[in-house]
Amino acid sequence: MIELVQGDITEQRVDVVVNAANSSLLGGSGVDGAIHRKGGPEILAECRALRAGQYGGGLKVGHAVATTAGRLPARWVVHTVGPVYSTEEDRSGLLADCYRNSLRVATELGAETVAFPAISTGVYRWPMASAAEIALRAVLDHHPLRTVRFVLFSSAAHDTFAAAWREISGGAGL
């Protein structure tokens, strides 16, 4: 099942919350900052451990890695780094990789439910309509989970994802 909701991703009661992280894994603005603030120091501690080990150079764009969810009402956070939007280069495959790799990590964890933000649509300036189509197609093609929820912060983002869903599904409801 795919769901679209308007709300705060840090309040989602799911197995996995996906973080639109920056490559440092050490917090930032937008969704990343909100998840680190509300999730507490446990998330940052695990991110620092990842940076001290396998991810010493940071997490690459399109890749995904899991940590505890700390104080969030989820079991895990899957961090993924979205691409910065470019008019000079097609990076849509990298954006789709964020969703595919996050779903792969969630599946490996044994998760059944996951909540995604609209990756790369904030400070990375990806146009919402394009991001919605890429996200929904990637999830439709690759999700083995019981529920994938897109948590959109604004009504405009929610409406854009809903329009993309109607286009992709031929008008089918969610």
Beta strands, then each sheet from edge to edge (+ up, - down):
strand 1: 2-6
strand 2: 16-21
strand 3: 64-68
strand 4: 76-81
strand 5: 113-116
strand 6: 147-152
sheet 1: 1+ 6+ 5+ 2+ 4+ 3-
end
